[in-house]
Amino acid sequence: MSDADPIPLARPDITDAEIQAVSDVLRSGRLSLGPRLETFERACAARAARTYGIAVNSGTSGLHLCVRALGLGDGDEVITSPFTFIATPNSVLFEGARPVFADIDPDSYNLDPHAIEAAVTPRTKAVLPVEVFGNPAHFAAYERIARDHGLALIEDCCEALGATLDGRAAGSFGDCGVFAFYPNKQITTGEGGMIVTDRQDVRDLCVSTRNQGRATEAWLSHARLGYNYRLSDIAAAIGEVQVSRLDELLEKRRMAARLYDDALGPMEEIHLPPMHDRATASWFVYVIRLADHYTQADRDAVLDALRGRGIGCSNYFVPCHTQPYLQELLGTQPGDFPVTERIAARTIALPFFGTLTPEQVARVRDALGNALVALR
């Protein structure tokens, strides 16, 4: 690879096994609600140490169905993070409930447990924390807070399949959890998601509502309002192979993270990604943060410089409470959550995938170093 070859921000790891699985489904004639779906669901539930898996067409759909299955709606408050993908608060709004943001812990980028406690009101009915970038930090504390206050706990583990916290698997905390399988995730189905839970009532409602509210498998028999959130057997076949390779895929990503740690660790102007345990985290992305003396404009200049060298990169995330429509709906504004805003203004997601090479990492390191020198 020459310096002229672009390095993408993300790249899925697809082998002949996934291609063969798709071909097998196409030849079978069962393209939806077939046997590959059930096999994939059982495999994901097992990796999360859960009883049930319910496959859906996206992580967003999975979060929505969990909110609905737990009976959250008008007037209910759900405490969640402003430092997340927009799907997290949207899933609450879909049911007419109100997302209430709490600030994050600067050492993990996950919700600060003390901020959650401070945000609880008589209207609070649930907590929806996020394992940001695959980091499961504080989830046992969130579980205790939910139990102490009688709240539901939905685990947004969309970025964390395969992570563990003190021996517990991501997806095993609270009432239910949701994984996502977009092409930049640890495993992919193209588009797709998976709800995991031990509660049969949640499982039954999610199975029904993902498929137009069917009461049974009987054709055209509907008991409730539902959605077309099904995952095809074609996607499930890809997922079945991918989850069987999960340990291999996670180790590849951990190796890529170690390459970056070694290459970028000496740089005093940046913070490496925070992880509760770098060896057991499920690395979704590799997001560095510029030191606090840099501004958001400085960060944007670094992004432009990297892109000018053919290096895929992005900021991660724009704080949810500063999104215009949420400001209008919720009355939030810049300045409400200073830790989130300070961190978000300085984040840079670097190219990250399991097949990243030492040469590519060295090229990213050099380009980043040059960009930082240009800011001095």
N, C-alpha and C positions, 0 to 999 in steps of 0.2 A: 504494500500500500504506500502510495506516495503522499506528500503533503497536499497534493491537489485533490485527493480523494476525500469527499465529505465523510464525516463521522456522524451518524444519526444520533438523535437523542435517545431513541429506544429501538429495539429490534427483537421480534419474537423468535423463539428457538423451536423451529418446526423440523421434524425429521420425516423419513419415509414412513415411519410407523403411523404418524398422524394422517398422512396422505392416504395410506392404505385403509385406515379406519373410515375415512370419509368415503372412499370408493366402495367399501363394503356396505355402508348404509345406503348409498345411492343404488346399489344393485339389489338391496333387500326389498325396496318398495315401502319401507316404514320410515318415513322422513320426519315424523313428529309423534310425540307421546309413545315412543317405542321402547325397546329393551335397553338401548344404550343410555337413555335418560336415567332410568332407575339405577343402573350400575354406577353411573357418574355420581348420582346423589348419595349412594351408600359410601362410595370412596371418600367424598368430601366430608360427610358426617363423621367417618372414622378418623380422619386427620384432625378434626376439631374435637374429638372425644364427645360427640353428641349422638343422640339416638336417631334423629331425623335430618335429612337434607332435602330441600325443596328447590329445584333448579328454576331459574327465571331468566328473562332475556337481558337483564342488566343488574348491576349492583343498586342502581337507583330504584328500580322496580322492587328489589328485595327489601330495601329500607322502607319504601312506601307500604308494602304489604305487612311488614312487622308493626309499623305504626298503627295500621288499620286493625290488625289482628289483636293488638293489645288494647283496643277500644279507646285510643286517644283521639280527641276531637275538639269541638268548639269550646273555648275557654280554658283548655288545658295548656299548661306550660311545660316545655321540654327543654332542659338545660343541655346545651351543646357547645361545640367549639367554633370560634370565628376563624380558626386557622385550619381550614379543610376545603375540600372540593364542594362546590355549590350544591351538589345533590344531597348533602347531609341536611341542611336546613330546609331545602325544598321538600324533602320527604315528609317533614312535619307539616309544612304549609299545605300540602296536598289534601290533608284531612281536616284543615281548618284549625289545627292547634297552633300554638305560638312558640317558635324557637326563642329561647332566652340564652344569650351568649354569656359565657364566663371566660376570663382570660386564661392564658396558657402558662405553663411552667417553662421558664427559659432554658432549663437544663434538659428537657425532653421534647418540647414542642407539643406535648399532650396537655389536656386540661389540667389546671392546677386544682388539686382536691380541695384546698381551702377556698378557692373561688367558687367551686360548686356549692359548698356548704353555705357560703354567703349569698348565693343566688336562690336558694330554696325559699319558696313562699307557700301559703296555703293552696295556691293554684297549681303548684308543681306536681306533675304526675309521672314524670319519667326523666331519665338521664340518657343522653345519646352521645357518648364519648367516641373519639376516633383514635385508632392506632396509627398515628401519623408516620408515613414513610416506612411502615412495617415495624414500628417500635411499640411494644406492649406495655411500656412503663405506666405504673399507677393503676392498672386495671383491677387488682385485688382491692385497692383502696376505694375505687369507684363502686365495686360490688358491696363493700361494707357501708358506704354512704347510702346507696339505694336501699339496702336492707334496714338501716337505722331509721330512714325516713319513710319507709313503706312505698318506695318508688319502683316503677318498672325500669329495667336496664336493657337497652338495645346496644349491642356492641358493633360499632362500625369498624369491622376488620377487613374492609374492602382492599386495604393495602398490605395485609399482614398474614396471608395464608402461609402456614408453616412456622410462624414465630412461636416461641414459648416464653413464659414468665414463671420462674421458679417451678419449672416442671409442668406447668399447665399450658395447654395449647391455645393459641389465638382462636377465638370462636367459642370457647367454653365458658365465657363469663356472662352472667346475667340470664335474662329470659330467652334471648335469641341473639344471633349474630349474622352478619352478611358479608360474604366475600364477593369480589368482582373480578372479571376475567377479560378486561380490555387488553389489546395486544401489548401494552407496555407492562402488564402485570407479571407476577412470578409464573403463573400459568395462564394460558389464554384459550378462549373458545371463539375468538373474533369479537363478539359481543356476548355478554352473559353474566350471570350472577348466581349465588347460592345462599339461601337461608339455611341456618343450622340451629337446632333447638332440641331440648328434651321434652318440651310440652306438646302433648298430642293435640290439645285444643288449638294451639298456634299452628301446628303442622296442618291440621285439617282445614282451618280457615285459609291458610296460604295456598294450599293445593287447590281449593275451590276458587278463590278469588284470582289466582293467576290464569284461570281457564274459564273466564266469563261467568264466574259464580255458580258453576255447576254443583248440584247437590250430590250427585253420584257420577259414575262414568256413563250413565245413560245419556244418549244423544238428545240434545235440546231440552234437558231438564235442569232448570236454574233456580236456585234457592235464594240468591242474594245478588246485589250489584257486584260485578266482577270486571276483570280487565283481560286483555290479550297480552299477558306477560309470559307466555310460554317460551321455552328454549327448545329449539329443534333437535332432533336426534343427530343431525349432521354436526351441529355445534357440540352436543354432548359427547359424540364419538371422539372429537378432538380433545375435549376435556378429559375424557376417560384415560386416554393415552398420556396426556400432559400430567395428570395427577399421579399416575403410576411412575412418572419420572421426577416427581416433586423433589425428592432428596437430592438427585443429581442437579436439577435446575437451581435449587437453593445454594448448593455448594459452589456452583459456577459463579453465582452472583456474589457470594461471600468472598470468593477469590478475587473478583473484580473490585470489590470494596477494599480488600486488603492492598491491592495494587495502588488504588487511590490514596489510602491511608499512608502508605509508605512514601508515595511521591509528593503528597501535599502536606504531610505532617510538619515538615520544617518551615512552612510558610507562616510567618507570624501574623500576616494580615488577614488570615481567614480562620474560621472555626470549621472543623470537620463535622459531619452529621452526628448528632447525639443519639446514642443507642443505649438502652438499659444493659444489654449484653451483646457485644458485636458478634460473638460466635453463635448466638441462638436467635438473633433478630432475623426477620425475613426481609431482606433488602429489596424494597420496591424501586426506589430512586436513590441517587446519590446527590444530596443537596448540601452544598457548602453555604456558609454565611460570611459575608465580609465583616471585618471588625467594625465596631460601633462608630469610629471616627469617619467612616465612609458614609455617603448619603445615598438615597435612592437613585439620584442622577448618576452618581459614580457607578452604582451597580448596573444601571442601564447601559452605561458606556462600556463596561466590561462585556455585557451580553453582546453588544454590537461588535466589539472587537473579536470575540470568539466566533460569532457568525461570519464575520469577514474572512476568517481563516478556515471556513468550512466545517466548523464544529457546532453540532446541535446543542442547544442550551435553552433554558427558559427560567423565568421567575416561578416560585412555588411557595405560597399561594397568594392571590389577592385577598385580603381579609374580607370575609363574608359581610361583616357589618358595614363595610364601605361600598358595597355594591348598590347602585342607585335605587333599584326597585326594593331592596330590603330596607334601605334608609327610609323610603316612602312608607312601606308597610309597617315597619317596626319602630321607626323614630330613632334609629341608631345613627351615629355620625362618627367621623374620624376623631380620634382622641378618647373614645370610650374604652378601648382595650389596648393600653400602651405597650404592653409586652408583645402582644401579637403584631402590632404595627411596626415596632422596632425591628423585630425579626423578619417579618415579611418584606420589608423595604430593602433587605440586604441579601436575600436568598438567590442562589444560582444553582439550578439543576444541571449537572454535567452529563455528557453521554454515559448511559449505563445500561448494560445488558450482559448476559452470561458469557458471550464470546468476545468481550472486549480484550484487546491484546495489550501487552506491555508497551509496545510501540505507540499505540493509540493513546494510552494514558500519558506517556512521555510527551506526546504532541500536545495534549490538552494542558499538561503542566506548564510547558514552555509558553504556550499562547496565553495562559492565565497570568503567568509571571510577567510577561511583556505588557499585558494590559494593565496590570497593577503598577508597573514602573511608569507607564504613561500618565497615570493619575497623580504622580508625586509632584 
